[in-house]
Amino acid sequence: MSAVLEANLTVTPKAVARIREQFRKQGVVGGLRLGVLGGGCSGLSYQFKFDPRPRPTDHVFDFDDVKVFVDPKSMLYLNGMTLDYKESLLQSGFAFENPNAQKACGCGTSFTA
């Protein structure tokens, strides 16, 4: 008998508010597709895009009515991750706290698993 991977993803209230704001500004209906692509300075990079609906095999997460869609392959790299939104005097943006990342680049959008 094989163990089943329980999909776990966290989006902080600050990140949810920022995503909701972007949905409103851009007239998005649907959800945020979060994924992983090959490339970037560390080998893998995070993908963000709006998607009108989930695919049949997607993991669908709901955070205070903000839907996040993750495909099964990306879920292998994103399981246990927390998506946050941070603001400082120097920069603002989404921050990925990914326990699967062994190394990340300085920009924070690329990692090695």
C-alpha positions in Angstrom: 0.0 0.0 0.0 1.5 3.4 -1.0 1.1 6.6 1.0 -1.0 9.3 -0.5 0.5 12.8 -0.6 -1.8 15.2 1.3 -1.6 18.5 -0.5 -0.8 21.3 1.8 -0.4 25.0 0.8 -0.8 28.1 2.9 -1.6 31.6 1.6 -1.3 34.3 4.3 -4.1 36.9 4.8 -1.8 39.6 3.4 -1.2 37.6 0.3 -4.9 36.8 0.0 -5.8 40.5 0.2 -3.2 41.4 -2.5 -4.4 38.6 -4.8 -8.0 39.7 -4.3 -7.0 43.3 -5.1 -5.3 42.2 -8.3 -8.3 40.2 -9.3 -10.5 43.2 -8.8 -8.2 45.6 -10.7 -7.9 43.2 -13.7 -11.5 41.9 -13.7 -10.4 38.4 -13.1 -13.0 35.7 -12.7 -11.6 32.3 -11.6 -8.4 31.8 -9.6 -4.7 32.1 -9.3 -2.6 29.4 -11.0 0.5 28.7 -9.0 3.1 26.4 -10.6 6.7 25.6 -11.1 8.6 25.8 -14.4 12.0 24.7 -15.4 14.4 27.7 -15.7 15.4 30.7 -13.6 18.8 31.3 -12.1 18.5 28.3 -9.6 16.9 25.8 -11.9 13.2 26.1 -11.1 11.0 29.2 -11.0 7.6 30.0 -9.6 4.8 30.7 -12.1 1.9 33.0 -11.3 -1.0 33.6 -13.7 -4.8 34.1 -13.6 -6.9 31.1 -14.8 -10.6 31.1 -15.3 -11.1 27.6 -14.1 -9.1 24.7 -12.6 -8.1 21.7 -14.8 -9.6 18.3 -13.9 -6.4 17.1 -12.1 -5.6 20.3 -10.2 -5.4 20.7 -6.5 -7.9 23.5 -5.7 -7.4 25.5 -2.5 -9.8 28.2 -1.2 -8.5 31.0 1.0 -11.3 33.3 2.1 -13.0 32.9 -1.4 -9.7 33.3 -3.3 -9.1 30.1 -5.3 -5.6 28.8 -6.0 -5.0 26.1 -8.6 -1.9 23.9 -8.5 -1.2 21.1 -11.0 -0.1 17.7 -9.6 3.5 18.0 -10.9 4.0 21.5 -9.4 2.4 20.2 -6.1 5.4 18.0 -5.7 7.6 21.1 -5.3 5.0 23.4 -3.6 3.6 21.0 -1.0 4.0 22.6 2.4 4.8 26.1 1.0 3.5 29.4 2.4 2.8 32.2 0.0 3.1 35.6 1.8 3.1 39.3 0.7 5.7 41.5 2.2 6.2 45.2 2.0 9.2 47.2 3.0 10.8 50.6 2.2 12.9 49.0 -0.5 10.6 46.5 -2.1 7.2 44.9 -2.0 6.1 41.5 -3.4 5.1 38.0 -2.9 7.4 35.8 -0.8 7.7 32.1 -1.1 8.5 30.1 2.0 9.1 26.7 0.5 10.4 23.8 2.7 11.2 21.9 -0.5 13.7 24.5 -1.8 17.2 23.5 -1.0 18.6 26.8 -2.4 17.0 30.0 -3.6 18.3 32.8 -5.7 18.5 36.4 -4.5 15.4 37.5 -6.3 13.3 34.9 -4.4 11.5 33.7 -7.5 13.8 30.8 -8.4 14.9 27.8 -6.4 16.5 24.4 -6.5 14.7 21.4 -5.1 
